[in-house]
Amino acid sequence: MARCGADLFGFGIANEEGNVHIAGSVETNADLPAVYDANLEEGAKIWLVLSADVNCENKKRIGWHPTAYLFEWGPDHF
């Protein structure tokens, strides 16, 4: 299965304190990261992004507002 750059693992809305709780697991039907991914040796990058910036049907980013995103920190930062 060919991998693309956007997959939906869950969604949520921040509460009054700005916290978002997303729980559960999903079957990706592929390895993360994909074998062709430049991050293969480091691991997959999973970001929390604005839903308005991603077209989930076409699995493409349609906007870019990085100051509103939560980016990966790597396995040593959890």
Backbone hydrogen bonds, N-H to C=O, Kabsch-Sander energy under -0.5 kcal/mol:
donor,donor_aa,acceptor,acceptor_aa,energy
9,F,7,D,-0.6
15,N,19,N,-2.3
18,G,15,N,-2.0
22,I,20,V,-0.6
28,T,26,V,-0.7
37,D,34,A,-1.9
40,L,37,D,-1.7
42,E,39,N,-0.7
43,G,39,N,-2.9
46,I,44,A,-0.5
48,L,70,L,-2.6
49,V,47,W,-0.7
53,D,50,L,-1.7
54,V,51,S,-1.4
55,N,60,K,-3.2
56,C,54,V,-0.9
59,K,55,N,-1.0
60,K,55,N,-1.7
62,I,53,D,-2.4
63,G,53,D,-1.5
68,A,65,H,-2.4
69,Y,66,P,-1.4
70,L,48,L,-2.3
71,F,69,Y,-0.6
77,H,74,G,-1.8
78,F,75,P,-0.9
